[in-house]
């Protein structure tokens, strides 16, 4: 191989993942030179506080507290954005692309909200964007979709895309306990943020699903149009009844192509306990992709953490460096101009359902509920009616699972059932996915 070509790199933000990036660049530098023909030189690193102690050493003069220095340095040809959030990260990314610099980012929120503008800027200024680390950390899901499965029409994706919620649901399933107490444990162990709202309510997974759908279905699907539900309402009762029925509860991100339309949703689901996704534990992520040629493919691994995420960032960096050295024409930015897509409306989506009603222990209750289901065309699959005591005296849980029904029909039925005088609490409704 000829002598390696030098590529100047700039890093904006050096938190936990940023330090992991520097560590891998230093450890693998010789390998990149010999095996890939690129000499990646960290020219500039922008941080808030230059004096802060760090676990990695940098040459004198590399650190700066001004991100503009990174963007304006003519020797920096690839910028890694590691700040997170929408602003000022979005402004810095846009300016880097407008300056013709390639961009590596793990910022899923930024890409989900402003991706159209960034991809457009990349196309107009002959720059590239790489964002493998934005979804599922060290799992090469994006490269699999863009490269490995390029010959396929993607039919569906089912994913566990958020490690925090998967950790919580795993502990509730395996060890028991209430949602709130396990969330606190997850925070103490570093598996959940101090403010875990975006994880718990499904926002994080919806943003990731938006990015994957952009690649898989070649359409712009804003995360705010994705049906989204979180896990805070899941109780130990639901975990136990799911087990009794042969299911495990997981927060699933689902996208399907149906006759040219996209069905996209994020919500807790009862998954058959023997299914692969039902057995993804703790903070691990997994995605099952069904391609028209290859059939089902599963990618599995750590979805977060310093080195798994840094690994994906550095992989993108090496790929961009190679492409920049061999570029002869427009950059590879196929996502610059995509038609907007409105997903299939939630009320039209069909799934099976798990329903838990808290009812007074009286004759005829099941008949009342069954009549309402029948009137809206919902067929009952199974019923569990046991004398388990709850906190309210004289009440029992009534569990009903259904065959496939439209969301609109289920909502109509639940609204009517909730008005019955035998119902003492808001019904618990969870979708069932027969993977």
N, C-alpha and C positions, 0 to 999 in steps of 0.2 A: 504494500500500500504506500502511496505517496505521503509526503509529510503532511501532518494534520493541519487543517486550516483553522485559524483563530476566529472565534466568534465572541464578541463582547456581550456580557450579560449584566442587566441591572435588576435589582430586587427592591420592591417597594413594600416595606413592612417585614419585620423579622421577629415574629412571635415564635410559638412552639413549632409550627410547621416550617416557617422560614429558616429556623435554625437546623431543622432536619434536612432542608434542601441544601444548605451550605455544607452540612456534614457529608451528605451523599456526593456532592460535587467534589469535595476534597478527597473522599475515599476512592471514588471511581474515576478520577481524572485520567489516570494512565490508561485505563480500559477504554474510555471514550476515544482517546487519541489513537490507540492501536487498532481497536476493533471497528470504530465508526468513523475515524478520520476527522474528528472535530476536537479542537482544543477550546473548551468552554472556560472563559476567563471572567471572573466576577469583578466587574469594573466599579460598580457603584451599588451601595446598599443604603436605602433611606429608612431611618428609624425616628421615633419621637425623641428619644433620649440617647445621645451618643455615649454618655458616661455610664449607662446601665451595665452592670456585669453580665456577661454572656457565656454560654457553654461552648462557643466556637470562637476561634481566632481568625481575624481578618487582617490583611495587610494594611499598613498605615495609609490613611488618605481615602480608603474605600467608603467608610461610614460617612453619612451626611444626615442632617435633620431636615433637609429640603428635597421633597420628591421631584421638584422641577429640575434639580441637578441630574437626576437619573434620566428623565425624559429628554433633556436637552444635550446630554453628552453624545457627541457624534460617534464615539467608539462603541456605544451601547446599541446593539442591533436587535436584541430580544429583551423585553421587559417582563418580569414576573410580578404580577400584582398579588400581594399577600395581605392586604389590609382588611378585606371583608367589608360588608355593608354596601350601601348604594352610593353614598357620597362621603368624602371626595373621591372614592375609588373609581366611580364611573367617569368623572372628569379626567383623571389621570390616564385611565385606559383609553379613552377616546383620543386624548392628545397624543399618546404614544402611537396609536394607529395612524393618526393624521400625519405624524412625522415619518411614516413608513416603517415603523418598528413592529416586529412581530410581538404577539402577546400570549403569555401563559397565565391562566387564572384558575383558581378553584372556587370562585365566587358564584355559587349557583343562584343566589338571590339577584345579583347584578345581571347575570345572563338571562334569567327568567323575565326580569322586568325591562331591561334595556338591551337585550340581545340583538334585536332588529337593527338598532342604531349602530351598535358595535360591529356587527357583521357587514353592514353596509359600508361603514368607514373602512374596514379592512379591504373590501373589494375595490373601493375607489382609490385606495392608496397603495395597492399592491402589497398588502400585508396579510399575515395569517393570524388566526386565533386558535389556540389549543386549550382544552378545558377538561381533560380526562379526570382530574382530581375533583371536579365539581359534583360528581355523582359516584357514590359508593367507594370513595377513597382509593384504595389500591387495586380495586377490581377493574380490569380493562374493558369496561362495558361500552364506553363510547367508541373506542377503536374497533371493538368487535362489530358494532353496528356500521361504522363508516367504511371499514376495510374488509374484515373477515366475512361479513354477511352481505356484502354489496351485491352479490348475484341473487339475493333473495328478496322477495316481497315479504315484509314483516307482517305477520297476521295478528300477533298478540304479544303482550309483555305482562308478566305478573312479577311483582317485585316486593321484597322487604328492603326498603330503601333508607330506613331510619333506625340507627342503632340504639338510640335512647328508648324509643317505644318498644323495640324488640326485647331489650334487656328487661324492661318493666314487666311485659307480658310473660316472658320466660320465667321470671321469679314468681309471679302470681300463679303460674301454672305448675311449676315444679316444687315450690316451697310453701305456697299459700300466702295469704296476707292481703291487706287492703292496698289500693292504688297509691294513696297518699304516703303511706309509710315506706313503700318500696321506691317511690320517687325520691324521697329524702335519702334513702340508702344509695341510690344511683348518683345523686348529687355529691354525697360524701366520697364516693369512689371515683368521681370524675367522669362518669358516664352520662351525666346530664348537666346542662348549663345551670347557672344560678337562676336565670329566667328561662325555663324550658318551654315557654308557650308555643313557639313555632314548631317544636318537635311534637309536643303533646297534642296540639290541635290539628296536626296533619299538614301544616303549611310547608314545612321542610320537604316532606315527601312529594307534595304537589308541585313544588318548584322543580324538583329533580325529574318528576314524570313529564313536566312540560319540556324540559331539555331533551330527554330521551325521545319524546314524541316528535320533536322538531326533526331529529335525525331519522328515526324509524319510518315516519309517515310523510316526511318532507312537507310539513305544514306548520305554521305558527299557531301554537295552542297556548294562549295566556293562562298562567296558573289560576287566575281568579275565575276562569270559566270551568275549572275542573271540580266535579262534585267532591266535597271534602268533609270528612268527619274525623274527630279525634278519638282518644281512648279513655278520657278521664271518667266516662260513665260506666266503664266495664267494672263489674263487681266480682268478688269471689264466687257468688252464686252462679253467675254466667259461666265462669271458668269451669265450675264443677258440673253444671248441666251439659256444657259442651263436651266434656270428657265422657259423660254418661251416654251421649249420643254418638260418640266416636269422632269428635272433632277437637281441634286446638284453635284458639283465637289468636289471630295475627293481624297487624295493621298492614294491609296490602295496598300497593299502588298498581292499578290495572289500566291498560290501554289496549284497545282492540280496533282493528279496521273492519268495518262492516259496510259493504256495498258502497265504498267511497266515502263513508262517514266515519268519524272517530268517536269511540266510546272511551271516556277517560274518567277515572274516579279513584279516590283514596279514602279508605274507611276500614274499620275493624271487620274481619270476616271470620266465620267458622270454616276452617280448612280441614279436610279429612286427616286424621292423625297419622296415617301412613304416608301421606304426601311428603315430598322432599321439603317443600317450603314450611310445612308444619314443624319440621325438625331443625330449623335454623335457630340456633340458640344465642342468647345474650346479645352482645353488640355486633354480631356478625350480620352481614347483608347477603342477599342472593337475588338474582334475577333469572327468571325463566323466559326465554325468547322463543317464539315459534316462527320459523322461516318457511317459506313456500317450498324450498328445495331441501333444506336440511332437517326440517321438523323441529322438535324441541331441543333447545340448548340451555344449559344452566351454568351461570357464572356465580361463584361463591367466594367470599373472603371478608377480610376486615374492612368495614366501611368508613372507618375513621382512625384517628391516632396519628402521632407525629410522623413516624417513618412510612407507614402505608400511604398516607396522603403525599408526603414528600416524594416517595417513589414515583407516584403518578405524575407529579409536577416535573420531576427531572426527566422522566420518559418523554413527556411532551417537549421539554426543552431540547433534548437530543434530536427528536424528530424534526422540530422546527429548524434547528441548526443545519441538519442535513439538507432539508428542502431549500433553505435559504442559499446554501452554497451551490445547489444545482438548479435553482430557479431560472427558467427561461420563458417568461411570459407571465400571465396573470396568476395571482396566488390561488391556492386551493381553498376557496371560501364558498362552498356550495350553499350555505345557509344565509347568504346576504339578502336575497329577495325571495321571501316565501309568502304564498297566499295565506291570509288569515283564515282560521278555521273555528267555527262554532261547533263544539262537540254535540253529540246526541243529547237532547235535553234529559235531565235526570228522570223526569216522569215517564219517559219512554223506555228506560232501562229495565231489563227483566233479570231477576235473580230469584233464588229461593230465599226464604227468610226464617230466622229463629225469633220467636216472640216469647217474652216472659211477662205474664200478667200477674199482678198481685191482687188476689180476689178474696172476698168473703167466702168462707167454706160453707156454701149453701147448695142445695140441689138446683139443677137447671142452669148453672153458670156456663158450663161448657156449651150447652145447647144454644144459649144466647149468642155467644161469641162465634160459634160455628155458623149460625144463621147469617150473621153480618158478613163473614168471609164469603159465604156462598152467594150472597146478593151481589157482591162485586166481582164474582168470578174467580175467587182464590180457593184452590184445592188444598186441604189439610193433608200433610204427609204423616206426621207422628204427633202423639200427645203424651206428655208426662204430667200426671196429677198425683202428687204425693203429699202426705201430711207433714211437710217440713215446717217447723215453726219459724216465724219471722218476728220482728220486733213488735208488730201490731197484733194484739190478741184476736184470735179468730180468723186470721188471714192465712192463705197458703199461696205458694207460687204455682201457676199454671203455665206449663211450657208447651208451645205449639210450634212445629216446623211446617213449612208449606212447600208445595211444589213451586215451580217458577211462576212468578207473577210480576206485573209491571209495578214500578215504584208508585205511580199515581193511584193504582188500585189499593196498594198496601196503605198508603197515607190516608186514603178515604176511609178504609176499614178501621184503622187505628183511631182516627178522630172520632168515629162513631162509638167504637168500643170504649174509649176513654170517658165517654159521657154516661156510661152505664153506672147505676148506683152500686153495683157490686165491685167496681174497680176502685182500689184504695190508693194506688200510686200510678205515676206516669208509666205506661208500658215501655219495656225495653225491647228494642228491635235491632237485630244484627243480621247482616246479610250472610248468606252461605255460598261459598264458592267450591264447586266440585272439581277440583284440579285433577 
